[in-house]
Amino acid sequence: MQAIAARRVVSAVFFMCGTFIGLWASRIPDVKAATGLSEGWFGVLLLVLALGAFAAFPIAGAFIDKKGPATVTKASAVATVVTFTLVGVSPSVALLAVALFLAGFAFGSLDVSMNGWGAEVETVLGRPVMSSFHGLFSLGAGAAAAAGGLAIKLELSVALHFCLWAVLSLPVLFWSLRQAWPPQTGPDEERGKAPLFAIPRGALLLAGLIALIAALGEAAVTDWAALYQITDLGYSEAIAPTAFTVFSIAMVIMRLAGDRVIARYGPVPVARVSGFVAFVGGLLLVSGWNIGVVWAGCFIMGIGYAVLFPLAMSRAAADRHVSKGQALASVATLGYGAFLFGPPILGFIGQVFTLGASFAVVAFLTLVIPFLAGSLKVDP
């Protein structure tokens, strides 16, 4: 019964964590406008957020080893709510940069620890549940982005919007803090002792590149899709967050169905088709023919990207030549690195050319996935 209760709590934390991605994505244009920065300099602010998260990974890993992922998840969830509130109320670029670093640190710690807690719950239950956790993360992101569009229509300030969202998150925080979960023990390689920044090699490196491309695509839509529609395509600020919403909905649908699809067709064919589907969606987004086509492109991209990162992580966990902890850490390093550092790079491309050019780069990278997909097959 404790594992079932913990699964519900972890599900709620994943959902809440996703909402802060959607919250931030929906108000990026407003935050950028308030700072008066160009795409390139605003990309530097995104880089500050990324640096905060990346700095958290090894520290969170050390505390997870000492205290267990459940304890770190609870502390990180509280810190995430507080620091994202600070992002919303920061009155200057300098204070915003500090708040973004702290928010990135808290979010990065939460991301690592809640996945660790989810893995422990999955082990105790004896059946796969991680895909549903990630589906709820995407659902939370999409719901918050849709709420962001409503907040813009109601002309809520960024500060008020972020503060209200923090209040709405309090029930999840209290619920998670009350959930008892003893640290799980197991073989040494299962205790997360492997270096977080390990670089994969051989077939595992190719699987890591799949994770990198998938994470870059998701990050691009998260951070730049709304601004791309406003600045490049001239669409209304109020409807721009819808693109991220439909992307997230597609991610949820595919992630919830992903286990059955992979079980039926196998990881290699699914990855190859997913890469091509993501490419088609990217082309539709870049075309900018009309708002319906743009949103359709985002939906198709979500379908294509949804299972690629989970497939790469499953391949890492099943590797027969590297310990599970080191394999997962190494692939996660590439994936999280792309998610965190990719948007600032795309921002600089957008400044030199256009944001449409940034999305074109993302789209064409997916054509590499069919050639990498063979790495997802585990040698006997």
Beta strands, then each sheet from edge to edge (+ up, - down):
end
